[in-house]
Amino acid sequence: MGTISLRKAGKQYGAVEIIKDLDLEIADGEFVVIVGPSGCGKSTLLRMIAGLEQTTSGQILIDGRDVTLASPVERKLAMVFQSYALYPHMTVRQNMGFGLKLAKLSTGTIKAKVDAAADTLKLTPLLDRYPKELSGGQRQRVAIGRAIVREPVGFLFDEPLSNLDAALRVDMRLEIAKLHRTLGATMIYVTHDQVEAMTLADRIVVLKDGRVMQQGTPHELYEKPANLFVAQFIGSPKMNVLPCKRNGDGLLDLSGEGIMELSLTGNAAPLQIGARPEHLSLVAPESGHCRGTVEANEYLGGTTSVFVRNPKLGLINVSAPADSAFRIGETVGIQIDSSRSSLFDHSGAAIARTSVF
């Protein structure tokens, strides 16, 4: 088993609250990614779960047992840090088995566990090498292997890919996803990179200022953000946010630049509409919901990002076909897919809609 529960968990440094009455339930075998901007408290939260930070208030339970005051060893969790923290004078085999040696396991048991973990991580040919002879990705796999041999209740990853280059990060994401499928273990993964969150998670928890802004599957957070913060944090490139208001006919007025037909619940008063670049299309200037002047093109291989400036709506990013050829300064119309757009009120909370025309 590997269930982890946080109940009104809080962390303070003096008068400063870092984590604020946080409730979180993580199921056995679930892969949960905690994501948020720098300073939101995600690494502090992970260290609280690990027992490396004292919890100021609330409870932390592992498999139903209160471990709020328990030491890291008693919690039986394995943590993989951003830095590999390998002993340079030890081989890969010695690094992976060092914790088991400290626990006074027999030489045969240590060898069996290290060999099994090395086979899972494709490290067998590297067991006699030293860390200086390994690539960054290989070192991170050794660090993960050192955690696996302990057979922990769950794994805690603290931005483990931050030190790797872009290509290695992609490779290691695939390795970690495969490892989760193979082990079926509970994993909590902290990152500021929303691409890692989207590609790895069973469930994403978005933090801001020590509070949960929203949690759900990657698809739920991308398609139905609960608030403006989540809408703009999840997704790359980020969502366009345009000012708007509800007019007397129940239609949506884009600051006098165009009209959209949307049916809203109750007396909702939207102040902003959110539309992702791929949910916009470029049309003739006299068509669409609004128009503007092309300010820049970014060719991305599969698509081209076209940046269109509207004097009242601001800079709008439209994802266009790769072979699009819009001239700088050209006037274009923008069509918004109303069925895929989001609306937000004055507080930034999402507004429910009954139907879309």
KOLDREN-125019 format. One record per residue: x, y, z of N, C-alpha, C, CB in turn. Coordinates in steps of 0.1 Angstrom, whole numbers, plus 5000, padded with zeros to 4 digits. Glycine has a CB too. Layout:
BEGIN
XYZXYZXYZXYZ/...
***
This chain:
BEGIN
500849885000500050005000500950135000499050005012/500350244995501150364995500150484994502050364983/499150485002498250605003498850715011496850565008/498750835007499350955014498251055016500551015007/497951105028496951195031497451315038495751135039/497051435033497351565041496051625045498251665032/495951655058494751705063494951835070494051605073/494551945064494752085069496252105073493952105082/497152055064498552065067499052205064499351965058/499852255073500352395072501752405076499552485080/502452505070503852525073504052675074504752465063/504652715086504952865088506452875092504052925099/507052985087508353035092508053165099509353045080/507953165112507653285119506153325116508553405116/505953445111504653485108504253455093504453635110/505253405085505053385071504453245069506353405063/503253235063502653105059503153065046501153115060/503652945045504152885032503152795026505552815034/502652705035501552605031500352635040502052465032/499152645034497952705042496852605042497552835036/496652525053495552435055495252355043494252515059/496252285039496152205026495652065028497552205019/494652035021494051895021494351825007492551895023/494851705008495251634996495251484999496651674991/494551404990494551264991495151194979493051214993/496151114981496851044971496650894972498451084971/496150834961495750694962497050604960494750664951/496950484964497950384962498250374947497650254969/499550384943499950364929499650484920499150254924/499150594926498850714917500150794915497750804924/500150854903501250944900500751094900501850914885/501051164911500551304913501751394910499951314927/501451494902502451604900501951734906502751624884/502851784914502551914921503352024913502951914936/502552114908503152214899502752354903502752194884/503652454900503352594903504552674901502852604918/504452804902505552894899506552894911505053034897/507752944909508752954919508153024931510053024914/508452964943507953034956506552994960508053174954/505852904953504552864956504452774968503852814944/505552704971505552614983505552464979504352634991/505752434966505652294962506852214967505752284947/508052264967509152184973509052174988510552244969/508552274995508352275009507352165012507852415014/506252155004505252055007505751915005504052074997/506651894995507251764993508151725005508051764980/508851825010509751795021508951775034510751915023/507851835035506951805047506451655046505651895047/506051615034505651475033506851375036505151445018/508051415032509151335034509651335048510351375025/509251435056509651445070510951535071509951315076/511351595060512551685061512151825066513151695047/510951855065510451985071509351955081509852075060/509452015093508451995103507152065099508952055117/506051985101504652035098504252125109503651925095/503852245107503452345117502052305122503452485112/501152265113499752235117499152125108498852365117/498152065113497451965105498151825107497452005091/497851735098498351595099498751545085497251505104/499751455086500151375074500051235077501651415069/499351155069499151015071499650935059497550985073/500350825062500750735052500150595055502350715052/499350545046498550425048497750425061499550305048/497150545063496250565075496950585088495450445076/498350585088499050605100499550745101500250505101/499350805112499750945114501250955116499051005127/501951015106503351025106503851175108503950965093/502951255112503251405113504551425120502051475119/504751355131505951375139506951265137505551375154/506751175128507751065125508951115118507050955117/510051045120511251075112511151035098512551015119/512051085089512051045075512150895074513151115067/513050835081513250685080511950605083514350645090/511250655094509950585098508950595087509450645111/508950695078507950715068508150615056507950855063/509250565055509550465044509250515030508750335046/509650645028509550705015510950725009508750845016/511050724996512350744990512250874982512750624980/513250964983513251094977514351104967513451204987/514051154955515051174944515151324942514651104931/516351384944516551524944516951574930517551564954/516951704929517351774917518851744914517151924917/519651744925521051704924521151554926521951784934/522051494919522151344919522651294933523051294908/523551374939524051344953524651204953522951344963/525451174942526251044942527551064948526250994927/528050954954529450954960530450934948529550844971/531351034946532251024934533250904935532951144933/533550864948534550754949533950614949535350784962/532650604947531950484947531450444933530750474957/531450324929530950274916529350294917531350134913/528750274905527350274904526750164914526850244889/527250044913526749944922526849984937527549814920/528050044941528250084955527250194959529650124957/527050294949526150404952524750344954526150504941/524250254946522950204947522750124959522550124934/523750054963523549964975524050024988524349844973/524450144988525050205000524050215012525550344998/522750255009521750265019521450125025520550325014/521450025017521149885021522349835030520949795009/523549875027524649845035524549905049525949885028/524150025049523950095062522850025070523650245060/521849965063520849895070521249755074519549895061/522549725071523149595075522449475069523049585090/522049495056521549375049522749295044520649415036/522449165041523549075037524049115023523048935037/525249075021525849105008525049044996527349055007/524548924998523748854988522448934985523548714991/521848974996520549044994520749184987519949075008/521849254991522149384985522449364970523349444991/523249264966523549234952522249204944524549114951/521349124950520149084943519249204940519348984951/519149294950518249414949518949514939518149474963/520249534940520849624930520749574916522349644934/521049444914520949384901519549394895521349234901/518549374903517149384898516849534894516149344909/517249624903516949774899517749814887517349864911/518949764886519849804874519249744862521249744876/518649624862518049574851516749654846517549424853/515949694856514849774853515149914847514049804866/516249964851516650104846517750094835517250184858/518049974830519049954820520350014824518550024807/520749984836522050024842523049914843521850094855/522649794840523549674842524949694836522949554837/525049744824526449754818527249864825526349794804/526649944834527350064840527650044854526450184838/527349924860527449904874528849924880527049764878/529949904871531249914876531850054873532149804870/531150144867531650274864531450364876530850334852/532250474875532150584886531250694880533550634890/530650774889529750884884530350974874529350974896/531651004875532351094865532351034851533751124869/532150904850532050834837530650824831532750704838/529750894837528350884833527851014828527450834845/526851004819526151124815525151174825525351094801/524551294823523651344833522451254835523151484829/521851204823520751114824521050984831520251084810/522250934829522650804836522750834851523950754830/523350944854523450974869522150984875524251104871/521151044868519851054874519150914876518951144866/519450824866518950694867519550614879519150614854/520850644882521450584893520850634906522950614893/520550764907519850824918518450754920519750974917/517750734909516450664910516650524915515750674897/517650454909517950314913518250304928519050264905/518950404933519250404947517950404956520150514951/516950474950515650484957514850354956514850604952/514950294944514150174941514550054950514350134927/515850034952516349924960515849924974517849924960/515450034979514850044993513449994994514950184998/512849964982511449924982510550004991511349774986/510450134988509750234996508250224995510250374994/507550285004506050295003505650384991505450355016/506550484988506250584977507550654974505150674981/507550714962508650794957508350934956509150744943/509251024961509151164960510151224951509151224975/509751294941510751354931510651504932510351304916/511851564935511951714936512651764924512651754950/511951804914512451864902513651784897512852014904/513551654894514651574891515351594878514251424892/514651664869515151684855515651824852514051654845/515751904863516052044860517552064856515952124873/518351964859519851984856520151924842520651914866/519151864835519351804822519051894811518551674821/519651864799519351944787518051904782520451934777/517451974772516151954767515951804762515852054756/516851754754516751624748516751514759517851594738/517651534769517651434780516451444789518851464789/515851564790514651574798513451494792514151724799/513451494778512351414771512651264774512451444756/513851224772514251084775513851034789515751054772/514251124799514051084813512551084816514851174822/511751174810510351174812509751034808509651284804/510150994797509750864792510150744801510250834778/511450764807511950664816511150654829513450684819/510850774834510050784847508650734845510050924852/508050764833506650714831506650564829506150784818/507650514823507750364821508050304835508950324812/508850364843509150314857507850304865510150394864/507050404864505750404872504850294867505050534870/504850264854503950154849504550024854503950154834/505850014854506549884858506349854873508049884855/506549954881506549934896505149954902507450044903/504250034895502950054901502950124914502249924902/504050194917504250264930503650404931505750264934/503350444943502850584945504050674942502350604959/503750784934504850874931504251014932505350854917/505051104939504651244939505851324933504451294954/505551404924506551464915506351614915506551414901/507351694919507351834920508051894908507851894934/507451994902508152064890507552194888508051974878/508252284882507752414877507352404863508752534880/507752294856507552274842506252214839508752194836/505252284834503952234832503952124821502952344828/504952124812504952014802505251884809506052044791/506151884818506351754826505151714833507551784837/504351814839503151784846502151724836502551904852/501951774825500951734815501251594810500851824803/502551564808502951434802503051314812504251454794/503351344824503551244834502451204843504751284843/501551304846500651294858499351204855500251424862/498951134865497651084865496751194870497450964875/497251274879496551394885497551504887495751354898/497151624883497951744886497351824897498151834873/498251874906497851964917498552094914498151904931/497752204912498352334909498352414921497552404897/499552464925499652544938499952684934500852484946/499452774943499752914942499752974956498852994933/500853034961500953084974500552984985500053214975/500952864984500652764994499252704994500952815007/498452734984497052684983496852614970496052804985/495952514970495652444958494652524950495052304962/495052554938494152634929493152544922494952714919/493652424918492852324912493552194911492452364897/492852084911493451954909492551864900493751874923/493251784892492451704883493351634873491351784876/492851564863493651504852494151624844492851404844/495251594836495751694827494751744817496951634819/493851654812492751694803491751784810492051574798/491451764822490451844829491051984832490051784843/492251994836492852124838493052204825494152114845/493352134814493552204802492252254796494252114792/491252164796489952204790489052284798489252074785/489052254812488152324821488852384833487052224825/489752484830490452544842489452614851491452654837/489652594864488752654874488852804876488952584888/490052854872490252994874491353044864490753024888/491453174864492353234854493853194856492253384855/494253174869495653134871495953004865495853134886/495052904867495252774861495252774846494252674867/494252854841494152864826495352914820492952964823/496053004826497253064820498552984823497453204823/498552914835499752834839499852704831499652814854/498652644829498652514822498452534807497552424827/499352484799499352504784500452584779498052564780/501052534768502152604762502052594747503552544767/501952714740501952844746500652874754502052954734/500752974763499652994772498353054765500153084783/497353044773496053084768495953234766494953044778/495353284755495053424753493853464763494653454738/494053574769492953634777492553764772493353634792/491253784768490753904762489653964771490253874748/489754104772488654164780487354164772489054314782/486254154780484954144774483854184784484653994769/482654194780481554224789480254174783481454374792/479254144791477954094787477154214783477254014798/476554224771475754334767474254304770475954364752/473454404767472054394771471254284764471354524768/471754234753471154124745471553984750471354144730/472453984760472953854765474153804757471853754765/474653894748475753854740477053904746475653914725/478153854741479453884747480153994738480353764748/480454104743481054214736482554214739480354354740/483354204729484854204730485354344730485454124719/484954424740485454564742485154644729486954564745/483954624723483654694711484254654699483854834714/485154544699485854494688485154384681487254454692/484054334687483354224680482354164690484354114676/481454084685480354024693480453864692478954074689/480253804704480253654704478853614710481353594712/478253504705477053454710477353344720476153414699/477153364733477353264743476153264753478653284751/475753154757474653144767475253114781473553044763/475053204791475653194804474553164814476353324808/475053104825474153074836473853194845474652964845/472653214850472253314859472653454854472953294872/473153534864473553674860475053694859472953774871/475653584855477153594854477653714846477653464848/478653784851479153904844480653874841479054024854/480853814829482253794825483053914822482253704813/484253924827485154034824486253994814485754084836/486453864813487553814804487153684797488853794812/487553664785487353534778488753474775486553554765/488853344777490153284775490053184763490553204787/491053194754491053114742492453064739490353184730/492652934738494052894735494352914720494152734738/495652934717496052964704495452864693497552964703/495452734696494952644687493452644685495352504691/492752724693491252734692490852864685490652734706/491852934679491653054671492053024657492453174677/491453094647491853084634491853214627490952984626/492753234617492853364610491953354597494353384606/491153464596490253474585490353604578488753444590/489453634569489553764562489153874572488453764550/489753994570489554104580488154134583490254224574/487254124573485854154575485054044582485154194561/485653924584485053814590485553804605485253684582/485153694611485653664625485053754636487153684625/485553724648484953794660485753924663485053714672/486953944658487754064659488754064649488354074674/489554174648490654174638491854254644490154234625/492954244637494154314642495254304631494654254655/496354354635497554364626498554264630498154514626/499054194620500154094623501454164628500454004610/501854124639503054184645504354094644502854224660/504153964644505253874644504753734640506053864657/505653654633505453514630506553434636505353494615/506253324643507253234648506953094642507153224663/507853054633507752924626508252814636508552914613/507352714639507752614649507852474643506752614660/507852464630507952334624506552284620508752234633/505852234630504552174628503452284626504152084639/503752394633502752514632503552644631501852514645/502852754629503352884630502552964640503452954616/503253024649502553114659502453254652503253124673/501253304650501053434644500553534655500053434632/501353634658500953734669500253854662502153774677/499053874666498153974661497854084671496853914655/498054204668497854314678496554384675498954424677/495654384685494454464685494554574695493154374688/494254704692494454814701493754804714494054944694/492554734715491854724727492054584734490354744725/492254484726492354344731493754304734491654244721/494754374729496154344731496754244721496254284745/497854184725498454094716497853954717500054084719/497453894705496753774705497553664697495353784698/497853554703498653444697497753344690499553374707/497853324677497053234669497953124664496353314658/497553004666498352884661497752854647498252764670/498652884637498252864623499052754616498452994615/498552704605499252594598500752634595498552564585/501652544595503052574593503352654581503852444593/502652624570502952694557502252834556502552604546/501652884567501053014567502053124564500253044580/501653214556502553324552501853454553503053304537/501753504565501153634568502153744569500253634581/502053854562503053964562502954044575502854044550/504054094580504054184591503354304587505554214596/502354354595501554474592500254444585502354564584/500054314581498854274574497654274584499054134567/496554324579495254314587494554184585494354434584/494254114596493553984595492453984605494653864598/491453894602490353864612490753744620489053844604/490153734632490353624641489053564645491153674654/488853434642487653364646487953284658487253264634/487153294668487253224681486353104682487053324693/486852984685486052874686485352884700486852734686/484052924700483352954712483152834720482053024709/483052714714482852594721483952554730482452484712/485252604727486352574735486952684743487452524725/486152794744486652914752486252904766486153044745/486852984775486552984789486253134793487752934798/485353144802484953284807485353294822483453304805/485753414826486153444839485553564844487753454840/485153564857484553684864485553774869483553644874/485153884877486053984882487153924892485254094889/486853814898487753744908488653654901487053674919/488453624888489253524881488753384881490653524886/487553364887486953234887486253204874485953224899/486253074870485553044858484053054859486052894853/483453084848481953104848481352984840481553234842/480352914846479752804839478852854828478952714849/478752774818477852804807476852694804478752834794/475652734801474552634799474652574785473252694801/475052654775475152604761475952704753473752574755/476352654741477152734732476452744719478552684731/476252854713475652874700476652864689474853004699/
***
